[in-house]
Amino acid sequence: MKAGRALKLWQEICLSQVLDEMPDLSLRQTTILLTIYLEPPPHTVRGLAAKLNVTKPVITRALDTMGALELVNRRRDENDRRNVLIQRTVRGSVYLEKLADLIIDKYGETA
């Protein structure tokens, strides 16, 4: 795929998300969500902050938004109360399934 087609695909995906009923997540929030769902757990605020090279408050703000949308849950780690574990939710899984379907559909349109 050439650069122009790749950018057109990304633009179509972004536009579809904006026009759809899907929550309008930032690129950082989407990256965090994909990390939680695509990489094996456990996921912690500290671990996500290190992976994205940002501070823990940055991750906390993103998780606040995604938690309000019920895309993720947070709970204290019973083994180490200092850690906050991030958990997947059904709504988050459905969101990413719809996103994957959207990407597949738009890729087919630009091919």
Protein Blocks (a to p, Z undefined) as FASTA:
>chain_A
ZZklmmmmmmmmmmmmmmmmbdcddfklmmmmmmmmmpccdddfklmmmmnopafklmmm
mmmmmmmnopaccdddfklmkbccddddfklmmmmmmmmmmmmmmmmmmZZ
